[in-house]
Amino acid sequence: MKRILLSICLVLLAAVSASAEIVTQEIRYNAGEDQLIGFLAYDDGVQEKRPGILVVHEWWGQNEYVRKRAVMLAELGFTALAVDMYGDGKVALHPDDAKKFSSEVGSNLPLARERFTAGLKVLQEHTTVQADKIAAIGYCFGGSTVLNMARAGVDMRGVVTFHGNLATDAPAQKDTMKAKVLVCHGGDDNFITPEQIEAFKTEMTNTGVDYTFKTYAGARHSFTNPQADTYAAQFDLPIAYNEQADHQSWSDMREFFKNIFADKGQDQ
């Protein structure tokens, strides 16, 4: 009899595992008159509402890489939305276009905030998301974007910037930032100067922001993206993938999320 019951339990568990899967879908939404195309990912096997994570792309745009990161977050039990900061799902195939697209948004804080918060609203209103448990992560251009949204006072639990620009023309003001901050920085990143790092740390300290700064020795710019080596060779860019820094920074992000959601009982 015990063997029969055990067999039944194993069959039921297998059925539950088989029915649970990562659901992905493109979502069209608007920021003002601009149409944006987001990419949503969540695990439909999770019954309760869970934290939502916004994912902001590199200067290349919302490509397969950032969508992969959204799926990875869904596998951790979050609902993730890879947002579209360029509009119409635009993707750059050359650094000249990437620079043009990122500059158009990065130099226009009101536009960036409008597009970012449009995605935030979509995420908060999704049926799987607990609306008061939101964080954002970003890569390169996306890293500076999530950091600047936090500086501007957008209400989130926390933000994580991976090899993102730390400089800003609109520094945080005391008591404005609501989000905690994790910076994942490559020790050999030529795009970010020691002076910018010091200025950032001073800014955070002076405004009383709860922040953590992680430096990964030997890691260059774009250290999380396996395609970085291809881009480096193709366009002569000082970037490189670093597997160890990639894995360690993802682990650091998970610990960061565990801490910022802990008061609500979230344990990732």
N, C-alpha and C positions, 0 to 999 in steps of 0.2 A: 504493500500500500504506500509506504514512504517513497519508494522508487517511482510509483505512478504519479504521486503528488509533485515530486521533484521534476519529473518530465513535463507535467502540465505547466508548472511555474516557468520552466525554461522556454517552453513554447510561447507562453504569454509574453515573456520578456523579449524574445526575439521578434514577436509581432509588433510590440511597442517600438523597438529600435528601428524596425523596418519602416514603420509609418512616420517616424520623425525624420525630417530632412531640412536642409537649408533652402529656404524659399528666396528667390531673387526676382526682382522686377524693376523695369525702368518706370520712373514716375515723372510725368510732365507737370510742372508748376510754374507760377509766374512771380516775378518781382517787378512791380510796376507794369510796364508794357513789354518787358523782356520775358521770353519763354525760356525756361531752364529745364534741363533733363537730368534728373537724379537717378541714382542706382541704390535700391533698397535691398537689404539682406537681413534675414532673421531665421531662427530655428523654430519651426512650427511644433516641435515636440515640447517646447517650454510653455507651460500652461499659464503661469502668472505673468503679470506685467513686469517688464525689466527695464534697466537703464537704456537710454538711447545715446548713441555716439555719432556725431557728425564727422565725416572724413573729408578733408580738403586736399585736393590734388596738387602735384608738382606743377611747375610752369608749363609742362607739356599738355596739361588739360586732363579731363576726366577719362583716362585711358584704362586699359585692362589692369595695369598695376594697382591703381587706387581701388578699383573694383575688387581685386583680389584681397586687398586689406579689409574691405567691408565684409567680405565673406569670412575672413579669419576672425573678425570681431563677432560675427554671428555665431561662429563655432564656439566662442567663449561664453555664449549665452546672452549677448547684447543684441539690440536691434541697431543696425548701422545704416546710415544714409550717406553715400558718397555724393556730395553736392557739386553743382555746376556753377563755377564762378565766372565763366567766360560767356555763357549763353548759347543756346541751341546745341549744346554738347560739343562745342568746338574743341578740336585737338590739334596741337602743333606737331609738325613732323620735322621742323628745322629750328635751331636755336633762335634765328632771327624772328620767326613767327612767335615762338614761345616768349621772347623778350617783349615783343609788341603786345601780345595778349595780356601778359602779366602786368606790364606797366600801365596799361589802360585801366585795369582794376586796382592795382596796388597804389597808384597815385591818386585815386579817387575814393577816399574813405567813406563818404556817404553812399556811393554806389556799392562798394564792397560790403558795407553793413546791410544794405537793402537786400542784396542777393544772399548773404549769409543768413540773415534772420528769416528770409523766406523759406530756406531749407530747414531752419530750426523749427519753424511753425509746422511744416509738414511732418517732421519727425515727432514732435510733441503730440500731434493729433493722431498719430498712428495707434491702432487698437492694441498693439503689443507693448506700448511704451508707457512708463510711469513718468509723467510730464515734468516732475520736479527733480528728476535724476538724469541730467543731461551733461555730457562732456563733449569735447571736440579734440581731434588730432589732425595734424597736417604735416605735409612733407615739403621741404624747400619753400616755394611760394606759399604753399598751404600752411606751413609752419608759422611763417610770419603773419599770415592771415588770421589764424586762430589766436595768436598772441595779441594782435592788434584789436581783434574783437573783444578779447578779455580786457585790454587796456581801455576800450571804449565803454566798458561797463555792461556788456551783454551778460545776462544772467545764466551762468552755467556753474556746475560744480567744479570743473577743472578743465585745463587744456594741456595738450602735449605737443610740443614742437620738435620734429625730427629734422636735423640739419637745416633749420630755418633761419632767415635773417633776423637779427636781434635789434637792429637799429630802428628808430622811429622818429617821425616828425611830430607825433602826438603822444608824448609819454603819459603814463598813468598818473592820475591825480590821487591824492590821499583819500581813502575810503570809496574810491570809484570802482576798483576791481573787485568783483565778487568771486572770481574763479581762482583756484589754486593752480600752480604752474609747474610743469615738469619740462625741463629743457634737455634734449638728447643731442649732444654736440660732438662732432668728430674732432679729435685732437689735432689732426692735420688738415682741417678745413681751411683752404686758402681764401674762401669768400668772406670769412668772418674774422675781423682783426681782434687782437688782444684788447685794443682800446674799446671796441664795441662791446666786448664781453664785460669789461669793467664797468662801462656806462650802464649796461643792462642790470648788472648786479646792484649797482648803486641806486638805480631807479626803483628796483623791487624793494630794496631795503628801506629806502626813504619813504615809500608809500605803504609800508607794512604788509606787503603781499607775502603769502605763504608760498615759497617757491623752492624747487630742488633743481640743481644744475649738475647734470651728469656728463662727464667727458670720457670718451672712449679712445684710448691711446692708439695712434696709428691710423685712425679712421679718417677718410677724406670726405669731401662733400658727396651727398647722395649715397652714403654708405648702406642704406637700407634697400636700395633698388638693384636687383640682380642684372638689370639692363644697363646699369651705369657704365660698365666696362665697354659695352658696345657703343654707347653714346660717346664715351671718351675717345675711342679709336676713330669713330666716324667723323666727329666734329672737333677733335683736338681740344677736349675739355679736361680741366684738372679735377676729375671726379673718379670714384672707384667704389665698387661694391666691397663690403667687408662683412663676411658671414658672421664672425664672432660679435662684432658691434651690432649687427642687425638683430641677432638673437638676444643679446643682452639688453638692448634698448626695448625690445618687445616685452621681455620679462620685467624690466623696470616700469614700463607702462602698465602692465597687469597689476603690479604691486601698488602703483599709484591709484589705479581705479579701485582696488580693494579698499584702500584707505579713505578715499573721498566718498565712497558709497557705504562705508561701514556703519555709519550712524543710522542707516535705514535697514541694516541687516543684510546688505548685499555682500556675498562672499564669492569672489571669482578666483 
